[in-house]
Amino acid sequence: MNFFEELEARGIVNQYSHEELKEILNDKKISFYCGYDPTARSLQLGNLFAVVTMMRLQRQGHKPYVLVGGATGMIGDPSGKSDERNLQSEDQVLQNLEGQKAQLQKLLDFEGENAATMVNNIDWIGKFSFLEFLRDVGKRFRVGEMLAKDSVKSRISSEAGISYTEFTYQVIQGYDFAHLNKEYDVSLQIGGADQWGNMTAGMDLTRKMHQKPAFCMTIPLLTDSNGKKFGKSEGGAIYLDPTMTSPYKMYQFLLNSDDSSVIRYLKTLTFLTLEEIAEYEKLVETEPHLRAAQKRLAEEIVSLVHGKEGIEAAQKATDFFFGKVIENTTDVELAGIFDDVPSIELEKSQLGEITYLDMLAATPLFKSKGEARKMVTQNGVAINNIKNANVDHVITTSDLASESCLILKKGKKNYCVVKFV
């Protein structure tokens, strides 16, 4: 199986512009790019598919250019959006850029013969005056073709409509390809399936302006069995930034992948061989209760994004929920693990003074001291997963699981974070 055949076997290829691209990717070494608009200060788990695909191409010997959209991020891509995006301030775009750049630099190899290079389209788009851009670039786009793009057609017929600002997004993205082709000999753009129209516009512009080879390849949009985009939970997006989504939350999200989707995720998002994945596919069919494929998926992706420390933190958090003593941790870790449970703050001066019973009565876990007393004497309450039946126990720093927090557990599933500030 050659390189392109493996890409297809993994379900990575959605569309490609020219048949000759197969031979080029198999036997030659080219420069390619993928663009990321800084719509948030962190990439989302859904972005990982494109990043991992870039990593595959780089490992094959091709040179990646990572385009961060300092210019396009100021405009907003209408693709897949039913409403106009809220325009971001220049400061917000810059903050988002810095966050995403740091993540991309951890995943791609920026050293060696085919080292990745990061470029920002504000560096060339920002030099144009409005008239220059209309004359030099806009002149080469036909309005009829622009209107025919799916991203534009769907918005024009909607109640929200489309502004001239978002309508011109495809012109700017198209010029990005032409610029990279001229300056860096980039001949391939990769991106999500919803970008096909924008990408072919850039490919056509590049061929017209420079008479040089230019190609496009899209990857499919990853969805679960219900058609929901991969990387979206009930609570919102799963981010790569550990301060926005803890490694534990990411681990749990992946662990909950449905049986009908997990093998597809293993093929597209990990570097396990197809032979290894076939073994997990058998386990999904014969012993689905073991969730072996889901566990491997979670381990591979959390390790890729957060490293060894991330997977250790995620597994430690999992152990906490299975009753392991909560100790030797940090406020930040606990905030990530228990971010969706009730919490209270007590004054630090109360350490060494407040009793167990008084502390419990201050939490939303109990309606009264009487209820709390009864539950404690029945051994139904734990501090940091350690049962304590002494209602008169005085809470001290030795009861803290981190710098300032302890975790209360009522019964099997009811938690509360108590923070002393």
C-alpha positions as CSV (number, residue, x, y, z in Angstrom):
1,M,0.0,0.0,0.0
2,N,1.5,3.3,-1.0
3,F,1.1,6.6,0.9
4,F,-1.9,7.9,-1.0
5,E,-3.6,4.5,-0.8
6,E,-3.1,4.5,3.0
7,L,-4.6,8.0,3.2
8,E,-7.7,6.7,1.4
9,A,-7.8,3.5,3.5
10,R,-7.9,5.6,6.6
11,G,-10.8,7.7,5.3
12,I,-8.6,10.9,5.2
13,V,-9.2,11.9,1.5
14,N,-12.6,13.5,0.7
15,Q,-11.8,15.3,-2.6
16,Y,-8.7,16.1,-4.6
17,S,-8.4,18.3,-7.6
18,H,-6.1,16.3,-10.0
19,E,-5.4,12.6,-10.5
20,E,-1.6,13.4,-10.8
21,L,-1.7,14.5,-7.1
22,K,-1.6,10.8,-6.1
23,E,1.8,10.2,-7.8
24,I,3.2,13.5,-6.5
25,L,2.4,12.7,-2.9
26,N,3.7,9.2,-3.3
27,D,7.0,9.9,-5.1
28,K,7.9,13.5,-4.8
29,K,8.5,16.1,-2.1
30,I,6.4,19.2,-2.2
31,S,5.4,22.2,-0.1
32,F,1.8,22.4,1.1
33,Y,-0.2,24.5,3.5
34,C,-3.3,24.5,5.7
35,G,-4.9,27.6,7.2
36,Y,-6.3,28.3,10.6
37,D,-8.3,31.4,11.5
38,P,-7.8,32.6,15.1
39,T,-11.5,32.6,16.1
40,A,-10.6,31.5,19.6
41,R,-7.4,31.6,21.7
42,S,-7.2,27.8,21.4
43,L,-7.7,25.3,18.6
44,Q,-10.5,22.8,19.2
45,L,-10.3,19.0,19.1
46,G,-12.1,19.2,15.8
47,N,-9.1,21.1,14.3
48,L,-6.9,18.1,15.2
49,F,-7.8,16.1,12.1
50,A,-6.2,18.7,9.8
51,V,-3.2,19.1,12.0
52,V,-2.6,15.3,12.2
53,T,-3.0,15.1,8.4
54,M,-0.3,17.8,8.1
55,M,1.9,15.7,10.4
56,R,1.3,12.6,8.1
57,L,2.4,14.6,5.1
58,Q,5.4,16.0,6.9
59,R,6.5,12.5,8.0
60,Q,6.2,11.4,4.3
61,G,8.8,14.1,3.5
62,H,6.6,17.0,2.4
63,K,7.1,20.5,3.8
64,P,4.3,22.1,5.7
65,Y,3.4,25.8,5.8
66,V,1.1,26.7,8.7
67,L,-0.9,29.7,7.7
68,V,-2.4,31.6,10.7
69,G,-5.1,34.0,9.5
70,G,-4.3,37.4,11.0
71,A,-6.1,39.0,8.0
72,T,-8.9,36.4,7.4
73,G,-9.5,36.2,11.1
74,M,-10.5,39.9,11.0
75,I,-13.1,39.1,8.3
76,G,-14.7,35.7,9.2
77,D,-15.4,32.7,7.0
78,P,-19.1,32.3,6.0
79,S,-18.6,28.5,5.3
80,G,-20.9,26.4,7.4
81,K,-22.3,29.4,9.2
82,S,-26.0,30.4,9.1
83,D,-25.3,33.9,10.6
84,E,-22.8,36.6,10.2
85,R,-19.8,36.2,12.5
86,N,-19.1,38.8,15.2
87,L,-16.1,40.8,14.1
88,Q,-13.2,40.5,16.5
89,S,-10.9,43.4,17.5
90,E,-7.3,43.4,16.3
91,D,-6.1,42.9,19.9
92,Q,-8.4,39.8,20.3
93,V,-7.2,38.3,17.0
94,L,-3.5,38.8,18.1
95,Q,-4.2,37.1,21.4
96,N,-5.9,34.2,19.7
97,L,-3.0,33.9,17.2
98,E,-0.4,33.6,20.0
99,G,-2.4,30.9,21.7
100,Q,-2.9,28.8,18.5
101,K,0.7,29.3,17.3
102,A,2.0,27.8,20.5
103,Q,-0.2,24.7,20.1
104,L,0.7,24.2,16.4
105,Q,4.4,24.5,17.3
106,K,4.1,21.6,19.7
107,L,2.5,19.3,17.2
108,L,4.4,19.9,14.0
109,D,8.2,19.6,13.6
110,F,9.8,23.0,13.1
111,E,13.3,21.6,12.6
112,G,15.1,19.5,10.0
113,E,15.2,19.3,6.2
114,N,11.4,19.7,5.7
115,A,10.8,21.8,8.8
116,A,7.4,23.4,9.2
117,T,7.1,27.1,8.6
118,M,4.5,29.4,10.1
119,V,3.2,32.4,8.1
120,N,0.6,35.0,8.8
121,N,-1.5,36.4,6.0
122,I,-1.7,39.8,7.5
123,D,1.9,40.2,6.4
124,W,0.9,40.4,2.7
125,I,-2.8,41.2,2.8
126,G,-2.1,44.1,5.2
127,K,0.2,45.8,2.7
128,F,-2.5,46.2,0.1
129,S,-4.5,49.4,-0.2
130,F,-8.2,48.8,-1.0
131,L,-7.8,50.0,-4.6
132,E,-4.7,47.9,-5.1
133,F,-6.4,44.8,-3.9
134,L,-9.4,45.4,-6.2
135,R,-7.2,46.0,-9.2
136,D,-4.6,43.3,-8.6
137,V,-6.7,40.5,-7.1
138,G,-10.4,41.3,-7.3
139,K,-10.1,41.8,-11.1
140,R,-9.3,38.1,-11.5
141,F,-12.5,36.8,-9.8
142,R,-15.8,36.5,-11.6
143,V,-18.9,37.3,-9.5
144,G,-21.0,34.5,-11.1
145,E,-18.5,31.9,-9.9
146,M,-18.3,33.5,-6.5
147,L,-22.1,33.4,-6.2
148,A,-22.1,29.7,-7.1
149,K,-20.1,28.7,-4.1
150,D,-22.2,26.7,-1.6
151,S,-21.1,28.8,1.3
152,V,-22.4,31.9,-0.5
153,K,-25.6,30.4,-2.0
154,S,-26.8,29.1,1.3
155,R,-26.4,32.4,3.0
156,I,-27.9,34.5,0.2
157,S,-31.1,32.5,0.4
158,S,-31.2,32.7,4.2
159,E,-32.9,35.3,6.3
160,A,-29.5,36.5,7.6
161,G,-28.1,37.1,4.1
162,I,-24.4,37.8,3.6
163,S,-22.4,41.0,3.9
164,Y,-19.9,42.2,1.4
165,T,-17.2,41.6,4.0
166,E,-17.9,37.9,4.3
167,F,-18.6,37.6,0.6
168,T,-14.9,38.7,-0.1
169,Y,-13.5,36.1,2.2
170,Q,-12.9,33.7,-0.6
171,V,-11.0,36.3,-2.5
172,I,-8.5,36.8,0.4
173,Q,-8.2,33.1,1.0
174,G,-7.7,32.5,-2.7
175,Y,-4.9,35.1,-2.8
176,D,-3.2,33.4,0.1
177,F,-2.5,30.4,-2.1
178,A,-1.2,32.5,-5.0
179,H,1.1,34.4,-2.6
180,L,2.5,31.2,-1.0
181,N,2.9,29.6,-4.4
182,K,5.0,32.5,-5.7
183,E,7.1,33.1,-2.5
184,Y,7.6,29.6,-1.2
185,D,6.7,27.3,-4.1
186,V,3.7,25.9,-2.2
187,S,1.7,23.7,-4.6
188,L,-0.9,22.1,-2.4
189,Q,-3.6,23.3,0.0
190,I,-5.4,21.0,2.3
191,G,-8.5,21.7,4.4
192,G,-11.9,20.6,5.5
193,A,-14.6,19.5,3.1
194,D,-16.5,22.7,3.6
195,Q,-13.6,24.7,2.2
196,W,-13.6,23.1,-1.2
197,G,-15.1,26.1,-2.9
198,N,-12.6,28.6,-1.4
199,M,-9.7,26.2,-2.1
200,T,-10.5,25.7,-5.7
201,A,-10.9,29.4,-6.2
202,G,-7.3,29.9,-4.8
203,M,-6.0,27.0,-6.9
204,D,-7.5,28.5,-10.1
205,L,-6.2,32.0,-9.2
206,T,-2.7,30.6,-8.6
207,R,-2.6,28.8,-11.9
208,K,-3.7,31.9,-13.8
209,M,-1.3,34.3,-12.0
210,H,1.8,32.2,-12.0
211,Q,1.3,29.4,-14.6
212,K,2.6,26.9,-12.0
213,P,1.1,23.6,-10.7
214,A,-1.4,24.0,-7.9
215,F,-3.6,21.4,-6.2
216,C,-6.2,21.0,-3.5
217,M,-7.2,18.1,-1.3
218,T,-9.9,18.1,1.3
219,I,-10.5,15.9,4.4
220,P,-14.0,14.9,5.4
221,L,-15.8,16.6,8.3
222,L,-15.6,14.2,11.3
223,T,-18.9,13.5,12.9
224,D,-20.4,11.1,15.4
225,S,-23.2,8.6,14.7
226,N,-25.7,11.4,15.2
227,G,-24.1,13.7,12.7
228,K,-22.7,16.0,15.4
229,K,-19.3,17.5,14.6
230,F,-16.4,15.7,16.3
231,G,-15.0,17.7,19.2
232,K,-18.3,19.2,20.4
233,S,-19.7,18.1,23.8
234,E,-22.9,19.0,25.5
235,G,-21.0,21.7,27.4
236,G,-19.5,23.2,24.2
237,A,-16.2,22.7,22.3
238,I,-13.3,20.6,23.6
239,Y,-10.2,22.8,23.4
240,L,-6.6,21.9,23.2
241,D,-5.6,24.5,25.8
242,P,-5.5,22.7,29.1
243,T,-6.8,25.8,30.9
244,M,-9.9,25.8,28.8
245,T,-10.5,22.0,28.7
246,S,-8.5,19.9,31.2
247,P,-6.7,16.7,30.0
248,Y,-9.2,14.8,32.1
249,K,-12.2,16.3,30.3
250,M,-10.7,15.6,26.9
251,Y,-9.9,12.0,28.0
252,Q,-13.5,11.4,29.2
253,F,-14.9,12.9,26.0
254,L,-12.9,10.5,23.9
255,L,-13.6,7.6,26.2
256,N,-17.3,8.2,25.5
257,S,-16.9,7.9,21.7
258,D,-19.6,5.6,20.3
259,D,-18.8,2.2,19.0
260,S,-19.8,3.1,15.4
261,S,-17.4,6.0,15.3
262,V,-14.3,5.1,17.4
263,I,-12.6,3.0,14.6
264,R,-12.9,5.9,12.2
265,Y,-11.4,8.2,14.8
266,L,-8.5,5.8,15.4
267,K,-7.8,5.7,11.6
268,T,-7.9,9.5,11.1
269,L,-6.5,10.9,14.3
270,T,-3.8,8.5,15.5
271,F,-0.7,7.0,14.0
272,L,-1.6,3.4,15.0
273,T,-1.1,1.1,12.0
274,L,-4.1,-0.2,10.2
275,E,-3.2,-3.7,11.4
276,E,-3.4,-2.5,15.0
277,I,-6.7,-0.7,14.4
278,A,-8.1,-3.9,12.9
279,E,-7.5,-5.7,16.2
280,Y,-9.4,-3.0,18.0
281,E,-12.2,-3.3,15.5
282,K,-12.5,-6.9,16.4
283,L,-12.7,-6.0,20.1
284,V,-15.5,-3.5,19.4
285,E,-17.5,-6.3,17.7
286,T,-16.8,-9.1,20.2
287,E,-16.2,-7.3,23.6
288,P,-17.7,-3.8,23.3
289,H,-18.1,-3.6,27.1
290,L,-14.3,-3.4,27.5
291,R,-14.2,-0.2,25.5
292,A,-10.6,-1.0,24.5
293,A,-10.7,1.0,21.4
294,Q,-12.1,4.1,23.2
295,K,-9.4,3.8,25.9
296,R,-6.6,3.6,23.3
297,L,-8.1,6.6,21.4
298,A,-8.2,8.7,24.6
299,E,-4.6,7.7,25.5
300,E,-3.2,8.4,22.0
301,I,-4.9,11.8,21.6
302,V,-4.4,13.1,25.1
303,S,-0.7,12.1,24.9
304,L,-0.3,13.8,21.5
305,V,-1.9,17.1,22.7
306,H,-0.7,17.2,26.3
307,G,2.2,14.8,26.5
308,K,3.1,12.2,29.1
309,E,2.1,14.6,31.9
310,G,-1.3,15.2,30.4
311,I,-2.2,11.5,30.2
312,E,-0.9,10.9,33.7
313,A,-3.1,13.8,35.0
314,A,-6.2,12.5,33.1
315,Q,-5.7,9.0,34.5
316,K,-5.1,10.3,38.0
317,A,-8.4,12.2,37.8
318,T,-10.2,9.1,36.6
319,D,-8.8,7.3,39.6
320,F,-10.2,10.0,41.9
321,F,-13.7,9.3,40.6
322,F,-13.2,5.6,41.3
323,G,-12.5,6.3,44.9
324,K,-8.7,6.8,45.1
325,V,-7.6,9.2,47.8
326,I,-7.4,12.8,46.4
327,E,-4.0,14.1,47.4
328,N,-0.8,15.6,46.0
329,T,-2.6,17.7,43.5
330,T,-3.0,21.4,42.6
331,D,-5.8,24.0,42.6
332,V,-5.5,24.2,38.8
333,E,-5.9,20.4,38.4
334,L,-8.9,20.2,40.8
335,A,-10.5,23.1,39.0
336,G,-10.3,21.3,35.7
337,I,-11.5,18.0,37.1
338,F,-14.4,19.3,39.2
339,D,-15.3,22.3,37.1
340,D,-18.9,21.2,36.7
341,V,-19.7,20.4,40.4
342,P,-20.9,22.9,43.1
343,S,-18.2,24.8,45.0
344,I,-18.0,27.2,47.9
345,E,-15.4,29.6,49.3
346,L,-14.6,29.9,53.0
347,E,-12.1,32.3,54.6
348,K,-8.6,30.8,55.1
349,S,-8.6,32.0,58.7
350,Q,-11.3,29.4,59.4
351,L,-8.7,26.6,59.0
352,G,-8.0,25.2,62.4
353,E,-11.4,26.5,63.7
354,I,-14.3,25.3,61.6
355,T,-15.7,21.9,62.4
356,Y,-16.5,19.2,59.9
357,L,-20.3,19.6,60.6
358,D,-20.3,23.4,60.2
359,M,-18.4,23.1,56.9
360,L,-20.8,20.6,55.5
361,A,-23.8,22.8,56.5
362,A,-22.3,25.6,54.5
363,T,-22.3,23.6,51.3
364,P,-25.3,22.9,48.9
365,L,-24.9,19.2,49.6
366,F,-27.1,19.4,52.7
367,K,-30.2,21.4,53.6
368,S,-29.5,21.4,57.4
369,K,-27.0,20.5,60.1
370,G,-29.3,17.7,61.1
371,E,-29.2,16.1,57.6
372,A,-25.4,16.5,57.5
373,R,-25.0,15.0,61.0
374,K,-27.1,11.9,60.1
375,M,-25.2,11.3,56.8
376,V,-21.8,11.6,58.5
377,T,-22.6,9.3,61.4
378,Q,-23.8,6.7,58.8
379,N,-20.4,7.0,57.1
380,G,-21.9,8.5,54.0
381,V,-19.6,11.5,53.6
382,A,-15.9,11.7,52.7
383,I,-13.2,14.3,52.6
384,N,-10.9,13.7,49.6
385,N,-12.4,10.2,49.3
386,I,-11.6,9.4,52.9
387,K,-14.6,8.5,55.0
388,N,-14.9,10.5,58.3
389,A,-17.7,9.9,60.8
390,N,-16.5,12.5,63.4
391,V,-18.8,15.5,63.1
392,D,-16.6,17.4,65.6
393,H,-13.4,17.0,63.5
394,V,-11.7,20.4,63.1
395,I,-10.7,21.1,59.5
396,T,-7.0,22.0,59.2
397,T,-4.4,22.4,56.4
398,S,-3.8,18.7,56.6
399,D,-7.3,18.1,55.2
400,L,-6.5,20.0,52.0
401,A,-5.9,18.1,48.8
402,S,-4.1,21.0,47.1
403,E,-2.9,24.5,48.0
404,S,-6.3,25.7,49.1
405,C,-9.0,23.1,48.3
406,L,-10.6,19.9,49.6
407,I,-13.2,17.8,48.0
408,L,-16.4,16.6,49.8
409,K,-18.2,13.6,48.5
410,K,-21.8,12.7,49.6
411,G,-22.9,9.2,48.8
412,K,-21.5,7.9,45.5
413,K,-21.8,10.8,43.0
414,N,-22.4,14.1,44.8
415,Y,-19.3,16.3,45.1
416,C,-18.5,19.8,46.3
417,V,-15.3,21.7,46.1
418,V,-14.4,23.7,49.3
419,K,-11.8,26.5,48.7
420,F,-10.2,28.4,51.5
421,V,-9.3,31.9,50.4
